[in-house]
Structures are given as structure tokens and as C-alpha cells.
């Protein structure tokens, strides 16, 4: 279940799980491609000289408030954006303020289910894109997302507080952006500026009761693209997850009786221009769940995808 809202006057800084923080360092942020809006809602100068920009603030189909922001280096020199320590503690220091209700909200948390589908004893995990130590070269840009607890429908603006920038105040809250048309054969897809497209192509309940998810990496550029590094391959099974937007329950990849993940063996790999690679994994999701959001490293959330059911026998 989601963590409750916390009042602006009394809430102390939250301590984030070191395990979650360590896992979050394994993957970089999503980089917008054609999907990025033309103009930010607000911009300012972050620590180190990069420009911080907020592009979207909207209520999603899961009722959570999603914020998408990023940093752009418009200087002629490399900007030190986040150190290793900055990255570890970043999620615990991000918050927003509802100026109408005078309430402070930290990043929303989801309750993870165990890999076998039974209730998990693990602590709730923050719904935020992976944050890594990073230096931005001249002209470079990186983008992130985070979800926050449900705010009142009467709230029309929020203020965002990031640990490495001044307050970003009075940002308008909008309706969810229109879903971009998926590519042929995909349920949802996104393409970054390097030409790497990540698509969800199947979300279907199998005869064994699990939900099979397939996603594809496709290199649409004219150059070779690095897709999965060695570290990415080692930890991918713990980074891909589903979120039930109704119960706010998080489902990680299912495991067999030996604790091994029920997913395709994924080595480190690159893709030549025009090449693609499909990956599959299975999740224990209750039968009463009708839709899920798919979270894949280096992509924005692919939200509100119906679960295709097996036809009755």
C-alpha cells in the first residue's frame, strides 16, 4: 500500500533502504527522444551549472502524481551532476509541496509481493527512476521520473524540491499526456535520441497462472548501440517489475523452486543498426488484476496495459 501523506510542518527526512539505493545505481536514467515535450514547464540552474527542467506533472491512471524532470548541460565544460553519495541519497531527499493544503509529499512507495506471489516481508520500495553518479558532458542531458502519493483534485499547482537545485515552485498539474501510438506489434514503446527503442509487446496470462511479459530492444539508428552491459545483465532480473495501479502492489519476476528467475537468460549484448532483441519474463500476478504498468530500466513507465487473458477452455 502507498505510504501516507506527511505534513509539511512535522515530517523528518526519510531514510531510504541501502539495498534499494544500491540497486538503483545499476542503471542510468531514461533519455527522452521524440516523446520529450518541446518546452519545459519551469527551468532553473542546478548545482554545478547544469539547467534543471521540469517537463511533466500529471495524475496518472494509477491516481499517483508523476513528475518528469531532467538536467541539461548548456555550458562548454563537463558538469559534475551527481556523486556516488548524491545518487544513493537522492530519492530520500526529493519531495513536493502542495501549497494549497500546505502538505509535503515524498516519493510514493509500493508494497512488493514475493517472487512466488505470496505476501512479501520486504520493505516498501520508492517509485523513482534509477539515480546514478553522473558527469554531464557539454551539450549532454539526462531525464528522470518519480511518482508521488495522490494529491487532492483541488490542487492545481505543486512545488518540487530536488537536492541539487533551488525550489521549483508553482508548477501546474495537468492531465496525463496522451499515449503515443505504439509501433506495429507493440502495446507501448519509447525511442531515445540514440535510436534505441524499448517496446512492451506482450502482457498475457499463461496457462500456468503467471503473467508473461515480453519486451523488445530495437536499434533504429544507423550506428551500433550498446544495449545491455555486463552489470545490466547480472541485475536485470531484479530491476524489471510490474505495478498493479489499483492495489499499488509491485510484482518482480517470478522464481522457480530453486529461487531462479523465470525469465530468458540475458547476456550483455549490443545491437547493430536495424537489429532487435526480444526478452521475456514471467510474474505472479493475482487473477483479479486486470491491468499493470511495466517498468523496464532506461525507459519511462509503460502504464495501464491490460492483461490479456487466456480464453476459457
C-alpha positions in Angstrom: 0.0 0.0 0.0 1.1 3.6 -0.5 2.8 5.5 2.2 0.5 8.2 3.7 1.0 11.9 3.0 3.1 13.7 5.6 2.6 17.2 6.8 4.9 20.0 5.9 5.5 21.1 9.5 6.4 17.8 11.1 8.0 15.3 8.7 11.7 14.4 9.1 13.9 13.4 6.2 13.1 9.9 5.2 15.8 7.2 5.3 15.9 5.0 2.1 16.9 1.4 2.2 20.5 0.9 1.4 19.7 -2.2 -0.6 17.3 -0.3 -2.8 19.8 2.5 -3.1 22.5 0.1 -4.2 20.3 -1.5 -6.8 19.3 1.9 -8.1 22.9 2.6 -9.0 23.0 -0.2 -11.6 21.2 1.6 -14.4 21.2 5.1 -15.9 18.2 7.5 -16.3 15.8 7.4 -19.2 16.7 9.8 -22.0 13.8 11.4 -23.9 13.6 11.1 -27.6 10.8 12.3 -29.8 8.5 11.9 -26.8 10.1 14.9 -25.0 7.9 18.0 -24.8 9.2 21.0 -26.8 9.2 23.4 -23.8 9.8 22.8 -20.1 7.2 23.9 -17.6 9.9 25.5 -15.5 13.7 25.7 -15.5 16.5 27.0 -13.3 20.2 26.5 -12.6 21.2 23.4 -10.6 24.3 22.9 -8.5 27.3 22.8 -10.8 25.8 24.8 -13.5 23.5 22.4 -15.3 20.0 23.6 -16.2 17.2 21.7 -14.4 14.0 21.4 -16.3 10.6 20.0 -15.3 8.6 18.7 -18.3 5.5 17.0 -17.0 3.5 16.9 -13.8 0.3 14.8 -14.1 -2.1 12.5 -12.4 -1.6 9.0 -13.8 -4.2 6.3 -14.3 -2.9 4.8 -11.0 -4.0 8.1 -9.3 -0.4 8.9 -8.4 1.2 12.1 -9.3 4.1 11.6 -11.8 6.8 14.2 -12.3 9.3 14.0 -15.2 12.3 16.3 -15.0 15.9 16.4 -16.2 19.2 18.2 -16.4 20.8 19.8 -19.5 24.4 21.0 -19.7 24.4 24.2 -21.8 27.9 25.1 -20.8 31.1 24.4 -22.7 32.6 22.2 -19.9 31.7 18.9 -18.3 29.3 19.4 -15.3 29.6 17.2 -12.2 25.9 16.5 -11.7 25.7 13.7 -9.0 28.4 12.0 -7.0 28.1 8.4 -5.7 26.8 9.6 -2.3 24.4 12.1 -4.0 22.9 9.2 -6.0 22.5 6.9 -3.0 20.6 9.5 -1.0 18.8 11.4 -3.9 15.5 9.5 -3.7 15.2 10.2 0.1 15.7 13.9 -0.4 13.2 14.6 -3.2 9.8 15.9 -2.2 7.0 18.1 -3.4 4.8 20.6 -1.5 1.1 21.1 -2.1 0.8 24.9 -1.5 -3.0 24.7 -1.3 -3.1 22.2 1.5 0.4 23.1 3.0 1.3 19.4 2.8 4.7 17.8 2.0 4.9 14.6 0.0 7.9 12.3 -0.5 8.3 9.8 -3.3 5.5 7.2 -3.3 6.3 3.6 -2.2 4.8 0.4 -3.5 4.4 -2.8 -1.5 6.4 -5.6 -3.2 4.9 -9.1 -3.5 7.3 -12.0 -3.1 8.5 -13.7 -6.4 6.2 -16.6 -5.7 3.2 -14.4 -5.5 2.8 -14.6 -1.7 2.9 -11.6 0.6 6.5 -10.3 0.9 8.3 -9.3 4.1 10.5 -6.8 2.1 10.3 -3.1 2.8 8.3 -0.9 0.5 10.3 0.5 -2.4 10.3 4.0 -3.8 8.8 4.6 -7.2 11.5 6.6 -8.9 13.8 6.0 -11.9 17.3 4.8 -11.1 19.6 7.6 -10.0 23.3 7.1 -10.7 26.5 9.1 -10.2 27.0 11.1 -13.4 29.0 13.8 -15.1 27.3 15.6 -17.9 29.5 16.5 -20.9 28.9 19.8 -22.7 25.6 19.5 -24.5 24.5 16.4 -22.6 21.1 15.9 -21.0 19.5 13.3 -18.7 15.9 12.8 -17.6 14.2 11.2 -14.7 10.7 10.3 -13.4 9.2 9.8 -9.9 5.7 9.1 -8.6 4.2 10.8 -5.6 1.1 9.9 -3.4 -2.3 11.0 -4.6 -2.9 14.7 -4.0 -6.3 16.4 -3.8 -8.2 17.1 -7.0 -8.4 20.7 -5.9 -4.7 21.1 -6.0 -3.7 22.9 -9.3 0.0 23.6 -8.7 2.9 22.0 -6.8 6.4 22.9 -5.9 9.2 20.4 -6.5 12.3 20.3 -4.2 15.3 18.4 -5.6 18.5 18.1 -3.5 20.7 19.8 -6.2 18.6 22.7 -7.3 16.6 25.7 -6.0 12.9 25.3 -5.3 10.9 24.8 -8.5 7.6 26.5 -7.5 4.0 26.8 -8.7 4.3 24.1 -11.4 0.8 23.4 -12.9 -0.6 19.9 -12.5 -2.0 18.6 -15.8 -4.0 15.6 -17.1 -2.0 12.6 -18.1 -0.3 13.1 -21.5 -1.9 11.3 -24.5 -0.3 7.9 -25.1 1.9 8.0 -28.1 1.0 5.4 -30.8 2.9 2.3 -30.3 4.9 0.8 -33.1 3.5 -2.1 -35.0 3.1 -5.2 -32.8 3.8 -3.3 -29.6 1.5 -2.4 -26.7 3.7 0.6 -25.7 7.0 1.9 -26.9 9.5 4.7 -26.5 12.5 5.8 -28.5 15.6 7.6 -27.1 17.8 10.0 -29.1 20.4 7.4 -29.8 17.8 5.4 -31.7 17.2 2.7 -29.2 13.5 1.8 -28.9 12.1 -0.2 -26.0 8.7 -1.7 -26.5 6.4 -3.9 -24.5 4.9 -6.4 -26.9 3.0 -8.9 -24.7 1.3 -8.8 -21.3 -0.6 -12.1 -21.2 -1.7 -14.6 -18.5 -0.3 -18.0 -19.2 -2.0 -21.4 -18.6 0.3 -21.8 -15.5 -1.3 -18.7 -13.9 1.7 -16.4 -14.3 1.6 -13.3 -16.5 4.2 -13.4 -19.3 5.7 -10.1 -20.4 7.7 -9.6 -23.5 9.7 -6.5 -24.3 12.0 -5.7 -27.2 15.1 -3.6 -27.8 15.4 -2.3 -31.3 18.2 -0.2 -32.7 16.5 2.3 -35.1 19.7 4.3 -35.7 22.4 3.8 -38.4 25.1 3.0 -35.8 25.9 0.2 -33.4 24.2 0.6 -30.0 25.2 -0.7 -26.6 22.1 -2.1 -25.0 22.8 -4.4 -22.0 26.2 -4.1 -20.2 27.6 -6.9 -18.0 26.3 -5.3 -14.8 22.9 -4.7 -16.5 22.7 -8.4 -17.4 23.6 -9.5 -13.9 20.9 -7.4 -12.2 18.2 -7.1 -14.9 16.0 -9.7 -13.2 15.8 -7.6 -10.0 15.1 -4.3 -11.9 12.2 -5.2 -14.1 8.8 -5.1 -12.3 5.1 -4.7 -12.8 2.9 -2.4 -10.7 -0.8 -3.0 -10.2 -2.2 0.6 -10.5 -5.3 -0.4 -8.4 -3.7 -2.1 -5.4 -0.3 -0.3 -5.8 1.4 -3.7 -5.4 4.7 -4.3 -7.0 5.5 -7.6 -8.7 9.0 -8.7 -9.5 10.0 -11.6 -11.8 8.7 -14.9 -10.5 11.1 -17.6 -9.4 11.2 -21.4 -9.6 11.5 -23.9 -6.7 15.3 -23.2 -6.7 14.9 -19.4 -6.5 16.0 -18.9 -10.1 14.1 -16.2 -12.1 11.6 -17.4 -14.7 13.0 -15.3 -17.5 15.1 -15.6 -20.5 18.9 -15.8 -20.0 20.1 -12.4 -20.9 23.8 -11.8 -21.6 25.5 -8.5 -22.2 24.8 -7.5 -25.8 25.0 -4.7 -28.4 22.7 -4.3 -31.4 23.9 -3.4 -34.9 21.8 -0.8 -36.9 18.4 -2.2 -37.6 18.7 -5.2 -35.3 16.3 -6.0 -32.4 16.2 -8.4 -29.5 13.2 -9.8 -27.6 13.2 -10.7 -23.9 10.6 -12.5 -21.9 9.9 -12.9 -18.2 7.0 -14.3 -16.0 5.4 -12.7 -13.0 3.0 -14.0 -10.4 0.1 -11.5 -10.6 -3.3 -12.3 -8.9 -6.1 -13.3 -11.2 -8.2 -10.3 -10.1 -5.7 -7.9 -11.5 -6.8 -6.6 -14.9 -4.1 -4.2 -15.8 -0.5 -3.4 -15.0 2.2 -0.8 -15.6 5.5 -2.2 -16.9 8.8 -0.8 -15.6 12.0 -1.5 -17.5 15.4 0.1 -16.8 16.2 3.1 -19.0 12.5 3.6 -20.1 9.7 5.7 -18.8 6.9 3.7 -17.1 4.7 2.0 -19.7 1.4 2.3 -17.9 -2.1 0.9 -17.7 -1.6 -2.1 -20.1 -4.5 -4.6 -20.0 -3.6 -8.2 -19.1 -4.6 -10.4 -22.0 -6.5 -13.4 -20.5 -6.4 -16.9 -21.8 -9.7 -17.8 -23.5 -11.8 -20.3 -21.4 -11.3 -24.0 -22.4 
